[in-house]
């Protein structure tokens, strides 16, 4: 697994959706209740970039067709079709720097 720098912890605001590209993979990063989470940024339905969606509590809504995902786990919460879950990535904080393992 590769460890990729996201940025300084102070740069990630509570509830804001950030995205990075790591090894050709799009990853969404957010902070909720002081904890950091990272999941794949591309919706498994039609390829929307999920960082353009809406986050309410831990529920992330896809901006294109409204699929709802748990940003903490990558699990599908609701959508008329069964979709593959999003991959969740381990987040590590070292010396105020945020890393995502891909």
N, C-alpha and C positions, 0 to 999 in steps of 0.2 A: 504494500500500500504506500502511496505517496502522500506526503503531508504538504499541503499548499497553504501559503499565507493568504488570509482574507484581509487583514488589516489590524489596526489597533482596536482594542475593545471599546474605547471611547468613541470610535467612529460609527459603531453599530447602535442605532437608536432603538429603543423599545418599540416593538410592533411594526417597525419599518422593514420592507422587503428589499434585500440587497441581492445582487447576483454576481457570480464570478465565473470565469471559464478556467477549468483545470484539466489539463491533458485532453483537450478537445471536448470536455463534458461541461454542460451548463449546470450550475449548482445555485440554489436559492439559499440564502442565509438570513436568519432573523433572530431577534432577542425577545423572549417572552418571560415575564416575571423574573427577570435577572438571569435567565438561562439562555444559552445559545443553541440553535437548531439548524440543521442543514439537510436539505432533500434535493432530489433532482428538480431542475427548473422547468423541464419540458413536460407538458401534459401528455399522458399516454393515450388520450382520445384522438386529438387532431394536431398536436404539436405546438400548442400555444405556449408562450413564455409566461410562466406562472408569477414571476415577480411583478407583472403588470396587473395581476388580479387584486382581490381584496382580502385582507386578513381581519377576522373578527374572533377574538379570543385565540384559540389554536386552529380555527377553521379557515382554510384558504380556499377561496372561490376562483375557479378558472375564468379569465376574462372573456373567453370565446363562447363556451357553451354551458357554463355554470356548474361543472363538476366540482364537488367539494372534497377537500383533502385535509387530513390531520397533519399539520406542519411539524408536529413533534415526531411522528412515526412514518409518515408517507402513506398511511392507509387511506383508502377511498372511504369517504363518509357517505356520500350519496351521488347518484347519477342513474339515469334510466338503464344504462348498459353496465355490465360488469367490466371494469377496467383493471389493468395491471396496476399494482401499487407502485408508488414512487420509491426509489431507493433512498434510504436515510443514510446520512454520513456522520461519522463521529466527529465531534468538535472538541478541540483541545485549546486551552488557554495557557500560555507560558509567557511570563514577564509582560503582561498586558498586551500580548500579541495573540490574535485569534487565528487558528489553523483549522483546516478541514482535511480529513483523511479520505482519499478517493480510492 
